[in-house]
Amino acid sequence: MKKYILLLACFCSISLFGQINTNKPVESFEKFWHFFDENYASFEEKNIDWNFQYKKNRAFITEKTPDTTLFRIFKSMLTDFKDDHVNLRAPSIDSFYNAGRKSLILERLGPIPGRERRARFNEMTETTLLKEGFKKLKFIGPEYKGRALFTYTDNGKIGYLRYTRSFSSHDFMNLSLTNTLLNQIFKSFQNLEGLVLDVRFNIGGDTSFTNNVLGRFLKERILGNYKQQRKRGRFANKKENYFGPRGRYQFLDKPVAVLLNDQTVSAADELTLVLKELPNVTLIGEPSNGSYSNMESKKLPNGWVTTLSYQRYFDAHGVNYEGLGTPVDIEVKNTLQDVENKSDSVLNRAILHLSKQ
């Protein structure tokens, strides 16, 4: 009887005061905070007081803090980062959070269901190309989520090239294949007078892929940017990044219009940062996303995974556009009406610009 009463008392105690969370919320909070404190590169640029976040939230974390509460606290701590490379994944409660900044283009296209948005946007662009006398589009390369790696065409004077990711395959990076495909594309552009390079909605990927594309526009080695990484609470010295010619076929000393928006991310961010230095290149659309850095990830004691940006990128003149995006030379905004009318105002402006060169 006494044993039964003792067990009942323990059960009531747990019910009243909460169960111990075996997922180690206190240790996970500490590891989470210290990981960012020692490695995140842009606290100053983002005006984030990370010490304040510790003082504000640490008192609310105990060994009984449930996962849902812990996730909510972590999320609140990350809200001001406005960084697409800052993520939190919590498998124990099937939750994910990305701390990227609000997208203006996605906001304008908001009435279009998310699953249809990219297809409708591409349909707008492709219809505009056909109306402007461009040939039937060619889709080549490995598919990812139903989309071929490269899309290209021309109208006899102006070429058009689009790629919406900066990697050849989800499973591996095949640089040899990428080089072969780019040779095929740029060979077809050899006798053209201008080129539209469309990296709107490019989700990023690998720097080596970006280097392969950049090299098609370079006739000599150039200083493209600087990068500086932060590890264990300290910044390394700035490192110069040089880029040089790549591939058998290139597009040199002819006008190039690069199309971008705030969904031009990461490796595509860097592409625009370097291309803007070339005198024959004009950036048209809206500033890129501004998430240039590579990502560092950490698994927390509770099994959750978080990622951060541990680098700062500067253009060739030492300007840091982190969180702001690569600025454009000619600002044009795609609208919901553009998509509904299947008339791409950004592309039309680029074609007009190239025709006057």
VEXTI-441124 format. One record per residue (C-alpha): residue number from 1; residue in one letter; chain; x, y, z. Coordinates in nm, 4 decimals, decimal comma, m for minus. Example, Ala and Ser with C-alpha at 12.3 -4.5 7.8 and 13.67 -1.06 7.14 Angstrom:
BEGIN
1_A_A_1,2300_m0,4500_0,7800
2_S_A_1,3670_m0,1060_0,7140
***
This chain:
BEGIN
1_M_A_0,0000_0,0000_0,0000
2_K_A_0,2822_0,2379_0,0890
3_K_A_0,4508_0,1573_m0,2422
4_Y_A_0,1300_0,2401_m0,4286
5_I_A_0,0955_0,5697_m0,2404
6_L_A_0,4595_0,6559_m0,3165
7_L_A_0,4128_0,5872_m0,6880
8_L_A_0,0935_0,7919_m0,6905
9_A_A_0,2745_1,0805_m0,5225
10_C_A_0,5511_1,0691_m0,7827
11_F_A_0,2957_1,0663_m1,0654
12_C_A_0,1145_1,3645_m0,9177
13_S_A_0,4445_1,5481_m0,8758
14_I_A_0,5321_1,4942_m1,2418
15_S_A_0,1848_1,5994_m1,3513
16_L_A_0,1985_1,9158_m1,1445
17_F_A_0,5488_2,0288_m1,2193
18_G_A_0,6186_1,8839_m1,5650
19_Q_A_0,8348_1,6021_m1,6848
20_I_A_1,2077_1,6188_m1,7340
21_N_A_1,2756_1,6640_m2,1047
22_T_A_1,5310_1,4008_m2,2018
23_N_A_1,6211_1,6116_m2,5072
24_K_A_1,8440_1,8283_m2,2878
25_P_A_1,6904_2,1734_m2,3491
26_V_A_1,9398_2,3621_m2,1284
27_E_A_2,2461_2,2069_m2,2907
28_S_A_2,0909_2,2528_m2,6355
29_F_A_2,0221_2,6205_m2,5660
30_E_A_2,3810_2,6766_m2,4531
31_K_A_2,5275_2,5005_m2,7573
32_F_A_2,2913_2,6893_m2,9875
33_W_A_2,3800_3,0291_m2,8440
34_H_A_2,7556_2,9653_m2,8358
35_F_A_2,7589_2,8301_m3,1921
36_F_A_2,6218_3,1605_m3,3213
37_D_A_2,8224_3,3696_m3,0752
38_E_A_3,1517_3,2235_m3,1964
39_N_A_3,0842_3,1820_m3,5684
40_Y_A_2,8141_3,4091_m3,7103
41_A_A_2,9812_3,6740_m3,9265
42_S_A_2,7298_3,9577_m3,9556
43_F_A_2,6056_4,0540_m3,6092
44_E_A_2,7310_4,4099_m3,6634
45_E_A_2,5791_4,4444_m4,0113
46_K_A_2,2437_4,3149_m3,8859
47_N_A_2,2509_4,5214_m3,5613
48_I_A_2,1946_4,2072_m3,3562
49_D_A_2,2779_4,2090_m2,9835
50_W_A_2,3319_3,8375_m2,9286
51_N_A_2,4290_3,8820_m2,5627
52_F_A_2,0940_4,0475_m2,5033
53_Q_A_1,9210_3,7459_m2,6571
54_Y_A_2,0986_3,5222_m2,4075
55_K_A_2,0001_3,7349_m2,1080
56_K_A_1,6438_3,7674_m2,2330
57_N_A_1,5806_3,3976_m2,2923
58_R_A_1,8120_3,1895_m2,0728
59_A_A_1,5942_3,2237_m1,7619
60_F_A_1,3005_3,0637_m1,9428
61_I_A_1,4913_2,7439_m2,0220
62_T_A_1,4848_2,4580_m1,7721
63_E_A_1,5306_2,0834_m1,7999
64_K_A_1,1512_2,0599_m1,8238
65_T_A_1,1117_2,3018_m2,1151
66_P_A_0,9158_2,1166_m2,3863
67_D_A_1,0507_2,1026_m2,7408
68_T_A_0,7701_2,3188_m2,8775
69_T_A_0,8551_2,5989_m2,6338
70_L_A_1,2273_2,5688_m2,7004
71_F_A_1,1676_2,5891_m3,0751
72_R_A_0,9541_2,8999_m3,0299
73_I_A_1,2305_3,0663_m2,8259
74_F_A_1,5029_2,9755_m3,0762
75_K_A_1,2857_3,1057_m3,3578
76_S_A_1,2309_3,4374_m3,1794
77_M_A_1,6070_3,4706_m3,1328
78_L_A_1,6670_3,4238_m3,5063
79_T_A_1,3921_3,6496_m3,6408
80_D_A_1,6124_3,9580_m3,6871
81_F_A_1,8879_3,7794_m3,8808
82_K_A_1,7136_3,8213_m4,2183
83_D_A_1,9584_3,5644_m4,3576
84_D_A_1,8580_3,2793_m4,5889
85_H_A_2,1496_3,0723_m4,4610
86_V_A_2,0225_3,0769_m4,1028
87_N_A_1,8025_2,7726_m4,0493
88_L_A_1,6692_2,5593_m3,7669
89_R_A_1,5421_2,2055_m3,8141
90_A_A_1,3731_2,0200_m3,5272
91_P_A_1,2983_1,6567_m3,6248
92_S_A_1,1528_1,5761_m3,2815
93_I_A_0,8553_1,8046_m3,3517
94_D_A_0,8748_1,7976_m3,7322
95_S_A_0,9429_2,1720_m3,7516
96_F_A_1,1642_2,3932_m3,9674
97_Y_A_1,2405_2,7646_m3,9665
98_N_A_1,4296_2,9772_m4,2180
99_A_A_1,5328_3,3261_m4,1047
100_G_A_1,5510_3,4775_m4,4544
101_R_A_1,4326_3,8321_m4,5104
102_K_A_1,0874_3,9021_m4,6492
103_S_A_1,0807_3,8582_m5,0264
104_L_A_0,9271_4,1496_m5,2147
105_I_A_0,8835_3,9515_m5,5358
106_L_A_0,7091_3,6648_m5,3544
107_E_A_0,4908_3,9166_m5,1727
108_R_A_0,3824_4,0724_m5,5033
109_L_A_0,3096_3,7285_m5,6504
110_G_A_0,1322_3,6223_m5,3304
111_P_A_m0,2122_3,5540_m5,4831
112_I_A_m0,0571_3,2794_m5,6985
113_P_A_m0,0455_2,9466_m5,5073
114_G_A_0,3095_2,8623_m5,4025
115_R_A_0,3271_2,5392_m5,6010
116_E_A_0,2267_2,7204_m5,9204
117_R_A_0,4339_3,0356_m5,8750
118_R_A_0,7592_2,9269_m6,0403
119_A_A_0,5853_2,7577_m6,3330
120_R_A_0,3640_3,0620_m6,3932
121_F_A_0,6654_3,2943_m6,3761
122_N_A_0,8589_3,0827_m6,6264
123_E_A_0,5547_3,0702_m6,8543
124_M_A_0,5475_3,4516_m6,8514
125_T_A_0,9144_3,4675_m6,9497
126_E_A_0,8911_3,2015_m7,2180
127_T_A_0,5802_3,3577_m7,3745
128_T_A_0,7571_3,6946_m7,3841
129_L_A_1,0582_3,5413_m7,5579
130_L_A_0,8389_3,3892_m7,8283
131_K_A_0,6568_3,7207_m7,8774
132_E_A_0,9932_3,8931_m7,9222
133_G_A_1,0935_3,6575_m8,2020
134_F_A_1,3119_3,4167_m8,0081
135_K_A_1,3346_3,0571_m8,1242
136_K_A_1,1808_2,7636_m7,9410
137_L_A_1,3545_2,7206_m7,6074
138_K_A_1,6014_2,4380_m7,5497
139_F_A_1,6128_2,2638_m7,2128
140_I_A_1,9322_2,0707_m7,1395
141_G_A_2,1094_1,9111_m6,8447
142_P_A_2,0033_1,7055_m6,5417
143_E_A_1,6600_1,7766_m6,3989
144_Y_A_1,5935_1,8901_m6,0436
145_K_A_1,2329_1,9131_m5,9263
146_G_A_1,1235_1,8707_m6,2865
147_R_A_1,3410_2,1508_m6,4278
148_A_A_1,6378_2,1050_m6,6604
149_L_A_1,9619_2,2698_m6,5543
150_F_A_1,9841_2,5183_m6,8425
151_T_A_1,7282_2,6898_m7,0668
152_Y_A_1,8505_2,8844_m7,3689
153_T_A_1,7505_3,0332_m7,7036
154_D_A_1,8201_3,3332_m7,9304
155_N_A_1,6521_3,5561_m8,1896
156_G_A_1,9465_3,5816_m8,4265
157_K_A_2,0884_3,8879_m8,2509
158_I_A_2,0348_3,8387_m7,8788
159_G_A_2,0860_3,5203_m7,6793
160_Y_A_1,8977_3,4160_m7,3665
161_L_A_2,0273_3,1821_m7,0928
162_R_A_1,8477_3,0901_m6,7711
163_Y_A_1,9496_2,8644_m6,4865
164_T_A_1,7636_2,8525_m6,1559
165_R_A_2,0152_2,6548_m5,9530
166_S_A_2,3941_2,6577_m5,9229
167_F_A_2,4569_2,2835_m5,9117
168_S_A_2,4274_2,0100_m6,1717
169_S_A_2,2576_1,7444_m5,9595
170_H_A_2,1063_1,7174_m5,6134
171_D_A_2,3313_1,4182_m5,5417
172_F_A_2,6672_1,5376_m5,6713
173_M_A_2,8467_1,8149_m5,8582
174_N_A_2,9469_1,7118_m6,2103
175_L_A_3,1702_1,9956_m6,3287
176_S_A_3,2729_1,8083_m6,6420
177_L_A_2,9099_1,7792_m6,7490
178_T_A_2,8442_2,1439_m6,6630
179_N_A_3,1422_2,2496_m6,8726
180_T_A_3,0226_2,0403_m7,1683
181_L_A_2,6737_2,1903_m7,1507
182_L_A_2,8062_2,5455_m7,1252
183_N_A_3,0320_2,4837_m7,4255
184_Q_A_2,7258_2,3754_m7,6235
185_I_A_2,5296_2,6824_m7,5175
186_F_A_2,8014_2,9426_m7,5670
187_K_A_2,9000_2,7945_m7,9022
188_S_A_2,5467_2,8773_m8,0196
189_F_A_2,5942_3,2369_m7,8952
190_Q_A_2,9208_3,3065_m8,0803
191_N_A_2,7770_3,5209_m8,3606
192_L_A_2,5218_3,7085_m8,1504
193_E_A_2,5398_4,0767_m8,0576
194_G_A_2,4107_4,0619_m7,6991
195_L_A_2,3082_3,8212_m7,4244
196_V_A_2,0473_3,8043_m7,1477
197_L_A_2,1604_3,6005_m6,8460
198_D_A_1,8576_3,5259_m6,6283
199_V_A_1,9312_3,4261_m6,2673
200_R_A_1,6023_3,5314_m6,1115
201_F_A_1,4800_3,2708_m5,8627
202_N_A_1,8222_3,1043_m5,8632
203_I_A_1,8407_2,9087_m5,5366
204_G_A_2,2213_2,9001_m5,5285
205_G_A_2,4489_2,6031_m5,4897
206_D_A_2,8218_2,5602_m5,5383
207_T_A_3,0915_2,8237_m5,5922
208_S_A_3,2762_2,6041_m5,8427
209_F_A_2,9634_2,6002_m6,0595
210_T_A_2,9456_2,9795_m6,0426
211_N_A_3,3128_3,0063_m6,1372
212_N_A_3,2436_2,7997_m6,4491
213_V_A_2,9680_3,0385_m6,5577
214_L_A_3,1641_3,3532_m6,4678
215_G_A_3,4609_3,2359_m6,6706
216_R_A_3,2532_3,2486_m6,9882
217_F_A_3,2498_3,6291_m6,9613
218_L_A_3,6155_3,6834_m6,8694
219_K_A_3,9085_3,7228_m7,1062
220_E_A_4,1602_3,7654_m6,8244
221_R_A_4,1980_3,6991_m6,4541
222_I_A_4,0278_3,9628_m6,2370
223_L_A_3,9819_4,0410_m5,8689
224_G_A_3,6152_3,9588_m5,8195
225_N_A_3,5618_4,0059_m5,4463
226_Y_A_3,6972_3,9550_m5,0966
227_K_A_3,5746_3,7188_m4,8293
228_Q_A_3,6436_3,6975_m4,4594
229_Q_A_3,5467_3,4092_m4,2351
230_R_A_3,4743_3,4043_m3,8646
231_K_A_3,5608_3,1027_m3,6515
232_R_A_3,5756_3,0608_m3,2741
233_G_A_3,4997_3,4259_m3,2151
234_R_A_3,7669_3,5694_m3,4441
235_F_A_3,7723_3,7059_m3,7976
236_A_A_4,0452_3,5873_m4,0314
237_N_A_4,2127_3,8326_m4,2668
238_K_A_4,0234_3,9229_m4,5822
239_K_A_4,0995_3,6857_m4,8673
240_E_A_4,1128_3,8026_m5,2281
241_N_A_3,9025_3,5995_m5,4733
242_Y_A_4,0229_3,5935_m5,8318
243_F_A_3,8286_3,4638_m6,1295
244_G_A_3,9563_3,3756_m6,4747
245_P_A_3,8492_3,2547_m6,8201
246_R_A_3,6774_2,9166_m6,8434
247_G_A_3,5644_2,6906_m7,1252
248_R_A_3,6199_2,6557_m7,4972
249_Y_A_3,3534_2,9127_m7,5896
250_Q_A_3,3001_3,2502_m7,4253
251_F_A_3,1014_3,5707_m7,4694
252_L_A_3,3444_3,8622_m7,4508
253_D_A_3,3308_4,2396_m7,5032
254_K_A_2,9641_4,2324_m7,6031
255_P_A_2,6736_4,3735_m7,4005
256_V_A_2,5276_4,1415_m7,1367
257_A_A_2,2102_4,2060_m6,9353
258_V_A_2,1836_4,0101_m6,6094
259_L_A_1,8322_3,9673_m6,4669
260_L_A_1,8016_3,9285_m6,0900
261_N_A_1,5621_3,9670_m5,7973
262_D_A_1,5609_3,9027_m5,4240
263_Q_A_1,5322_3,5286_m5,4861
264_T_A_1,8764_3,5323_m5,6508
265_V_A_2,0559_3,3660_m5,3603
266_S_A_2,3976_3,2530_m5,2348
267_A_A_2,6197_3,1345_m5,5230
268_A_A_2,3981_3,3373_m5,7585
269_D_A_2,4417_3,6365_m5,5240
270_E_A_2,8163_3,6019_m5,5724
271_L_A_2,7773_3,5688_m5,9494
272_T_A_2,6054_3,9085_m5,9667
273_L_A_2,8592_4,0615_m5,7265
274_V_A_3,1431_3,9749_m5,9655
275_L_A_2,9614_4,0413_m6,2940
276_K_A_2,8705_4,3956_m6,1894
277_E_A_3,2409_4,4829_m6,2131
278_L_A_3,2519_4,4144_m6,5885
279_P_A_3,2040_4,7247_m6,8083
280_N_A_2,9923_4,5381_m7,0653
281_V_A_2,7483_4,4017_m6,8045
282_T_A_2,4260_4,5721_m6,6911
283_L_A_2,2256_4,4394_m6,3952
284_I_A_1,8493_4,4749_m6,4444
285_G_A_1,5621_4,3959_m6,2081
286_E_A_1,5887_4,4191_m5,8291
287_P_A_1,8786_4,3696_m5,5835
288_S_A_1,9743_4,0094_m5,5156
289_N_A_1,9015_3,8331_m5,1862
290_G_A_2,2247_3,9269_m5,0096
291_S_A_2,3083_3,5851_m4,8589
292_Y_A_2,6589_3,5449_m5,0009
293_S_A_2,8286_3,3329_m4,7368
294_N_A_2,8758_2,9587_m4,7280
295_M_A_2,6895_2,7779_m4,4511
296_E_A_2,8176_2,6082_m4,1373
297_S_A_2,5934_2,3558_m3,9619
298_K_A_2,5803_2,2159_m3,6100
299_K_A_2,3860_1,9300_m3,4561
300_L_A_2,2600_2,0189_m3,1107
301_P_A_2,2406_1,7743_m2,8154
302_N_A_1,8648_1,7336_m2,8721
303_G_A_1,9187_1,6192_m3,2312
304_W_A_1,8141_1,9490_m3,3891
305_V_A_2,0312_2,1044_m3,6590
306_T_A_2,1008_2,4735_m3,7079
307_T_A_2,2976_2,6538_m3,9795
308_L_A_2,4581_2,9962_m4,0069
309_S_A_2,6645_3,2213_m4,2333
310_Y_A_3,0256_3,2296_m4,1179
311_Q_A_3,1666_3,4561_m4,3914
312_R_A_3,1451_3,8183_m4,5000
313_Y_A_3,1701_3,8973_m4,8707
314_F_A_3,2910_4,2315_m5,0063
315_D_A_3,2890_4,3474_m5,3670
316_A_A_3,6114_4,4394_m5,5469
317_H_A_3,5945_4,7874_m5,3885
318_G_A_3,5486_4,6571_m5,0341
319_V_A_3,1723_4,7175_m5,0056
320_N_A_2,9688_4,4630_m4,8072
321_Y_A_2,6162_4,4007_m4,9422
322_E_A_2,5250_4,1290_m4,6914
323_G_A_2,1517_4,1451_m4,6232
324_L_A_2,1071_4,4139_m4,8891
325_G_A_2,1888_4,2259_m5,2078
326_T_A_2,3880_4,3201_m5,5159
327_P_A_2,2438_4,6506_m5,6440
328_V_A_2,1067_4,6803_m5,9964
329_D_A_2,1897_4,9368_m6,2637
330_I_A_1,8324_4,9522_m6,3957
331_E_A_1,5491_4,8809_m6,1518
332_V_A_1,2433_4,7066_m6,2955
333_K_A_0,9966_4,5044_m6,0890
334_N_A_0,7993_4,2050_m6,2049
335_T_A_0,4382_4,2283_m6,0891
336_L_A_0,1381_4,0025_m6,0535
337_Q_A_m0,0039_4,1717_m6,3627
338_D_A_0,3111_4,0721_m6,5561
339_V_A_0,2476_3,7079_m6,4759
340_E_A_m0,1243_3,7258_m6,5471
341_N_A_m0,0631_3,9007_m6,8812
342_K_A_0,2336_3,6754_m6,9629
343_S_A_0,4436_3,9834_m7,0324
344_D_A_0,7832_3,9940_m6,8590
345_S_A_0,8619_4,3625_m6,7961
346_V_A_1,2143_4,2906_m6,6708
347_L_A_1,3011_4,0820_m6,9758
348_N_A_1,1446_4,3399_m7,2089
349_R_A_1,3587_4,6126_m7,0515
350_A_A_1,6698_4,3999_m7,0987
351_I_A_1,5925_4,3355_m7,4663
352_L_A_1,5328_4,7081_m7,5203
353_H_A_1,8593_4,7916_m7,3449
354_L_A_2,0610_4,5444_m7,5530
355_S_A_1,9028_4,6583_m7,8791
356_K_A_2,0338_5,0109_m7,8149
357_Q_A_2,3936_4,9053_m7,7508
***
